[in-house]
């Protein structure tokens, strides 16, 4: 979990953004991939903790800024699971 970011939109509305790094959890994958996902406002679960197993539905959006293109990967839905006991 990266640090929580907060701010105000142009209209004065408060916003929150939480970026998280997730990794595939499939024992058949020799080298699991990692991905940074962004959660916004009410899509940030209160019970999200580092190392926790989650199911994530996400969307990818591309945008252009000053002649360069950027991808944004946003969480549409996240379901948290209890962390396994050690």
QUIZIMO-V636473 format. One record per residue. SS is DSSP state (hx for helix, st for strand, lp for the rest). D_FIRST is the distance of its C-alpha to the first C-alpha in whole Angstrom. Layout:
# QUIZIMO-V636473
SS_D_FIRST + SS_D_FIRST
This chain:
# QUIZIMO-V636473
lp_0 + lp_4 + lp_7 + lp_8 + st_12 + st_15 + st_18 + st_22 + lp_23 + lp_27 + lp_28 + lp_26 + lp_24 + st_21 + st_18 + st_14 + st_11 + st_7 + st_6 + st_4 + st_6 + st_9 + st_12 + lp_16 + lp_17 + lp_21 + lp_23 + lp_25 + lp_23 + lp_24 + lp_21 + lp_18 + lp_16 + st_13 + st_12 + st_9 + st_10 + st_10 + st_11 + st_13 + hx_15 + hx_16 + hx_14 + lp_11 + lp_12 + lp_13 + lp_12 + lp_9 + lp_8 + lp_6 + lp_9 + lp_10 + lp_13 + st_13 + st_15 + st_15 + st_17 + st_17 + st_19 + st_19 + st_21 + st_23 + st_24 + st_27 + st_26 + lp_29 + lp_30 + st_27 + st_25 + st_21 + st_19 + st_17 + st_15 + st_14 + st_14 + st_17 + st_17 + st_14 + st_16 + st_14 + lp_16 + lp_16 + lp_15 + lp_18 + lp_20 + lp_21
